[in-house]
Amino acid sequence: MPMDTRTRPRTFTAPDIVLPPPFTLVTLREVGDAFAHAISIAPEKGAGTLVYVGRFDLAEFAVVLEPDEPLRTARRTLYAGMVALYDALLSHAPPEKPIDIIWPDAIRVDSGLVGGGRLAWPQGASEDEPPAWMVFGATIRTVSMGEGEPGLNPLISALEEEGFTDFGADRLLESFARHLMVATDSLHEHGFPAVAKEYLKNLAAEKGVRRDIDENGDLLKRYAGKTEVEKQQLLPALAAPSWYDPKTKGPRS
């Protein structure tokens, strides 16, 4: 998923956010939708465009990518994005704070859902040709805005509740960009198996299960003592992100 290094004008940029090249920052007001906006400008702006919404309660951003492989395998871009998101959170987490991924797209901190990632590509794109663009979007709950005491629902959480102090959405964005570059470099140098290895080691543990990712991104599960292989298909899962609430346009609560 190479990134275009062409220079593009910065629109509504946030001067305190520092991104590595070749990213170009586009910031939206609090009512904006980073994922939808990135999709709308992807054909014009191209790879490396990183859209960010400055919100108090959520870290919300989306990046445009340009895969160089057919769509049927390019959907594995989701895994590179999730590795980058996981590593960005881990680098700022309190010591020994458990973080894991729930296949394929959700992030938990200490067993509480905080958000996740999602993926989009052009409608009608051929399975056998590289898509003109892809968008990986991420939303992480930084502060709980619901009613009730923090920690009342142990399956739902926010970074503030988990001890991520002095760590705002802007810093998560910067860290994600750096880790996405690392994941992209690994993909180019060592191929998808290197990214898959990083992703799989951060999945929530399942005792007695060996997990792999096949060519089109499906999760393969082999249970100890059994010859059958269980397959969880990626494409249907991408259509309805497990962590996303379409009513609130944020993580489930």
N, C-alpha and C positions, 0 to 999 in steps of 0.2 A: 504494500500500500504506500507507494512513494508520495512524497509531498512536493508540490510545485514551489519553487523558490522565487517565482516572479514577485516583484515588488508591487504591492497593492496599497491604495490609500486606506488609512485607518479611519473608521467611522464611529463616532460616539465612543471613543476609547477612554479607558480608565488609566490615568497616568501612573498610578501607583502599582499597577500590575505589570510584572516583568516576565515576558515569555521568551523562550529561546527561538532562534530562527529555525524553520521558516514559517512560524505561526503569525497570523495576522488577527488581531483582536477586534471584535465587534461587540459593543456592549449595548444592552437594552435596558429600558426602564423596568421597574419592579413588576409591572403588569405584563411584561413580555413573555414569550414562550421561546426559549433558546432552541429547542429541538425543531419546532415548526419553522422558525426563522432560518435556521441553518439549512433546512431542506429547501426553502423558497429561494435562497441565494446561492445554493451550491452550484448550479449550472453556470452562473456568472462569475462567482468569486473563486471557485476552485479549491484545490487541496490546501490544507493548512489554515483555512479560515476557522477561527475559534470564536463562537458566539457565547456570550456570558450575560446572565441576568443578575443584577445586584439586588439580592433579597436578604432580609434579616434572618429568616427562618430556614432557608434552603440554599444549598450550593447547587446551582443549575447551569450547565454549560453543554455545548455540543460542538463537535469538530467535523469538518468536511475532509474526506479522504478520497483518493483516486486509486482503487485497486488495479493491479496489472494482471489479474487472473480472472477466469470466468466466474460469473455470479454464483454458480453452484458451490464453488469452493471459497469465493471471496467473503461469503457470510461468516466465515471463521474469524473475520475482522473483529467480531464481537468479543472473542476471547482475548485478543490483544488489548482491546479497550478495557476489559474487566481486569486484566492483569495490571494495567497502568493505574486504574482506579484503586484497586486493592493496595498496591505498593504505595500510592500517594497517602492513603489513610494510615497504613502501617508505619510510615516514616514519621508521622506526627502523633502516633498513639501513645498513651501512657504505657509505662513498662509492663510487659506481660499481659496486656489487654488482648483478649482473643478476638480475632476478626476472621470471618470466613465467607466464602461465596456459596450461595445456593444456586445450583444449576438451573438455568444457564446465566441468569442476569441479576440476581439479588445479592445485596451485601448485608451481612449481620455483624454487629459489634456486641460481643458478650451475649450472644443469642437473641439480641433485639434487632429487628429490621430497621435499617436507616435509609435504605434506598437501593439504587442499582443503575443499570445501564440499558440502553435499547439501541436498535439499529434500523436504518431506513435506506432505501435505494430507489431508483426511478421505477415508477409503475410501468409494467409491460416490458421491462428489460429482459433480454434473452439470457437463458440459463447458460448458454454456451459462449457468451461474449463477456468481456470485462464491462461492468456497469460504468456509466459516465462518471458517477460519483457514489459515495456512500456517506452517511452521517451516523456517527456514534454519539449518542447523548447520554448524559449522566445527571442524576438528581440525588443529592444526599441531604437528609434532614439534619440541620445543625442545631436547631432549637425547637423544643416541643411547644406547639402553640395550642394544643388541645386542652380540654378541661380536665380537672383532676390532678392529683399529686403525681410528680415525676416518679416513674418506676411502677405505677399502678398496674400497667399492662406489661409484663416482662417480655412479651414477644414484639413489642414496638419500642424503639428508642431514638435518641438523637445524640449527636456528638457531644453537646454540652453535658448531657446526663452521664456520658461515659468518660468524662474527665479530659476531653480535648480542650484545654484552656489556651487562651491567646492564639486561637487557630480559627480564622474566619474563612469564608467561602473564597475570597481572593487568593489566600495562600494555598487552599486545596487546588484551585485552578492552576496555579503556577506549578505545583508539585505534579499534578496530573500530566501537564504538558511535558515536563522533563521525563517522567516515567514512560509516557507514550513514545517518546523518541527512543528510549532504551528498548522498548518492546519492538518497535519498528526495525531498529538496527538488528536485533536478534533474529527477527523474521527474515530479513534480507540475507544475513550471513549464514544462518543455520537452518532456515526453513521453518515451516509451521511446527514440526515436532518440538522445537525448543520452546515456543510459546505455549504449546499444549502442556508440556511438562510443568511449566510455571503455574499455569491455570489449575491443573489437576491437583497439584500439591496443596493448593489453597481452598479446595472444595471442602465443604463440611464432611467430616469423617463418616464413613460407613464401614463398620467392622465386617471383615471377610469378603470385601468386594474389591475387585480390580477394575479400574475405570480407564477408558481410552476414548479418543475422539477420532471419528473416521473422516474420510476425505471431504464429505459434504457438511461436516460439523455436528453430526449426530453423536450423542453420548452412548458409548457401549459399556455395558456392565456385565462382568463375569463373576459369578458367585462361587465361593469355595465349595468344591465337591460336586459342582454341576457343570455340564457341558454346554448348556444353552446360553446364548448371549442375549441379554435384554437391551433393546435399543430405545432411546428417547430421542425423538426427532426434533431437530433445531428449528426448522422452518415454522411449524405450527406454534412453537413456543415464542418465536419472535413476534408473531401476530398479536399476542396478548401478554406483554411483560408481566411477570409474576408479582412484582413489587408495586406496580403502578395503579393508581386509582384515577380513572378517567374523569370522575366527577370533580375531584379537587386538583387534578393535574399535578399530583405529587405522590410521595410514598404512601402506601396504605397505612391507615391508623385504626 
